[in-house]
Amino acid sequence: MDDLDAVLMRLAQAPVPASLDRIEARVLARIAARPAVRVGMGVGAMTIAAALVMGMVGAGLPAGQASAASLSPLGPVSPLAPSTLLLGAP
């Protein structure tokens, strides 16, 4: 652990390399020079309209009636019993 502390101490006391000098300013200047891409209002309006139509269609279509199968683990015939699953239906 002392070796790690010594290495970190030397690294902290070392001078900053010239290639890293003012790197933050250069990066921010490149970001500022790049033009911002803007999407027109038409794309946003079309997205909202598509979501609205899909929601209305999904809510308006009647769903088929669903019924759950009755599973009784202690009943005489259980489709989830190990003997039924391994050997097939009796």
C-alpha positions as CSV (number, residue, x, y, z in Angstrom):
1,M,0.0,0.0,0.0
2,D,2.9,2.3,0.7
3,D,4.1,1.8,-2.9
4,L,0.7,3.0,-4.2
5,D,0.8,6.0,-1.9
6,A,4.3,6.9,-3.1
7,V,3.3,6.6,-6.8
8,L,0.2,8.7,-6.3
9,M,2.3,11.4,-4.5
10,R,4.8,11.5,-7.4
11,L,2.0,11.7,-9.9
12,A,0.4,14.6,-8.0
13,Q,3.6,16.5,-7.8
14,A,4.5,16.0,-11.5
15,P,4.1,18.9,-13.9
16,V,1.1,18.8,-16.2
17,P,2.1,17.6,-19.7
18,A,2.0,20.2,-22.4
19,S,-0.5,18.2,-24.5
20,L,-3.0,18.5,-21.7
21,D,-2.5,22.2,-21.1
22,R,-5.8,24.1,-21.7
23,I,-7.5,21.0,-23.0
24,E,-10.8,22.0,-21.4
25,A,-10.8,25.3,-23.2
26,R,-10.1,23.6,-26.5
27,V,-12.8,21.1,-26.1
28,L,-15.4,23.7,-25.2
29,A,-14.3,25.9,-28.1
30,R,-14.9,22.9,-30.5
31,I,-18.3,22.3,-29.0
32,A,-19.3,25.9,-29.4
33,A,-18.0,26.0,-33.0
34,R,-20.2,23.0,-34.0
35,P,-23.6,24.2,-35.3
36,A,-26.6,22.9,-33.4
37,V,-28.9,20.6,-35.4
38,R,-32.5,21.6,-34.9
39,V,-35.5,19.5,-35.8
40,G,-38.5,21.5,-37.1
41,M,-41.9,21.6,-35.4
42,G,-43.3,19.3,-38.0
43,V,-41.4,16.3,-36.7
44,G,-42.6,16.9,-33.2
45,A,-46.1,17.5,-34.2
46,M,-46.2,14.3,-36.3
47,T,-44.8,12.3,-33.4
48,I,-47.5,13.6,-31.1
49,A,-50.2,13.0,-33.6
50,A,-49.0,9.4,-34.2
51,A,-48.9,8.7,-30.5
52,L,-52.4,10.2,-30.1
53,V,-53.8,8.1,-32.9
54,M,-52.2,4.9,-31.6
55,G,-53.6,5.5,-28.2
56,M,-57.1,6.2,-29.5
57,V,-57.1,3.1,-31.7
58,G,-55.7,0.9,-28.9
59,A,-58.4,2.2,-26.5
60,G,-61.2,2.0,-29.0
61,L,-60.7,-1.5,-30.2
62,P,-62.7,-4.0,-28.1
63,A,-60.5,-6.6,-26.5
64,G,-61.6,-10.2,-26.7
65,Q,-62.9,-11.7,-23.5
66,A,-60.3,-13.6,-21.6
67,S,-60.9,-16.4,-19.3
68,A,-58.3,-18.0,-17.0
69,A,-58.1,-21.7,-16.8
70,S,-58.8,-23.1,-13.4
71,L,-55.8,-24.8,-11.9
72,S,-56.3,-26.8,-8.8
73,P,-53.0,-28.2,-7.4
74,L,-54.8,-30.7,-5.1
75,G,-57.5,-31.7,-7.6
76,P,-57.8,-35.1,-9.3
77,V,-56.4,-34.0,-12.6
78,S,-53.7,-31.3,-12.5
79,P,-52.0,-30.3,-15.8
80,L,-49.1,-29.0,-13.8
81,A,-48.5,-32.1,-11.8
82,P,-45.0,-33.6,-12.3
83,S,-46.4,-36.9,-13.4
84,T,-48.4,-35.1,-16.1
85,L,-45.6,-33.0,-17.2
86,L,-43.1,-35.8,-17.4
87,L,-45.2,-38.7,-18.7
88,G,-47.9,-36.8,-20.6
89,A,-51.7,-36.7,-19.9
90,P,-53.1,-39.9,-18.3
